[in-house]
Amino acid sequence: MSNSTSEITLLRTVLCASGMKPEAFELSLPYWSLKQYKKGEFYNEYKNVCKHLGFVINGVFRIYRVNHETGEEKNMLFFTDHQFVASYKSFLTQTACDYYTEAVVDSTILYIHIDQLNALYEKSHQWERFGRLVAEKAFYEVMVNTEGFLFKSPEDRYREMLEKHPDIFNAVPLYHIASYLGIQGPSLSRIRKRMVGK
């Protein structure tokens, strides 16, 4: 286990708060590794199979897709402190990824390989439950994203983003936020001004 005590303690606290028993968590100790990413470094690249599930100690990652005709990037999801990061569709199905997952700022994660996670599923119902929760979370995120674009205003999506990633504006350029919300920079500025005025 190539990591420090404080990072593992944080991960243990988060998982045990979600219902995992400490003795089940201990089974995973040999498997977690610590990794630091520089800004712009990829967690997972387009057409690669995502083999790792990461836990963000600190930092920000984004999942985005590139329009190969225009070169335009479209942000789909962000992952911030104490959230699990993966290219979920690729990770859960072990198929090539349609997206890029990139560190937006210098970031630190603990990560575990899919094979080690599957070994934990075999050993422990607690870890099986964790795997189910990861899959449910991935499905939930996709549905919230889709419903947001279909039924909610950019201002509502902005508000929800603040609740989920309260510190993201301190770390991420506004054009990334605007891309995620599906609007242009000036529209984002107007939304922020209205929110401050309320």
RAHUWO-V188825 format. One line per field, one symbol per residue. ss: DSSP state (2 for helix, 1 for strand, 0 for the rest). phi: phi as a letter, one per 30 degrees, with the letter a starting at -180 (. if undefined). A space follows every 10 residues. Layout:
ss: ???
phi: ???
//
This chain:
ss: 0000222222 2222222000 0222220000 0011111000 0111000010 0111111100 1111110000 0011111110 0001100222 2220010001 1110001111 1112222222 2220222222 2222222222 2222222222 2002222222 2222000222 0002222222 2000222222 22222220
phi: .cacdddddd dedddddcjd deddeeeded cdbcbccdej dddbceiddd cbcccddakb bbcbccdddc idcbdcbbbb eicdbadeed ddchbeddbc bbddbebbbc bbdedddddd eddbdddede dddddddddd dddddddddd bcdedddddd ddddbdcddd bceddddddd dibceedddd dddddddd
//
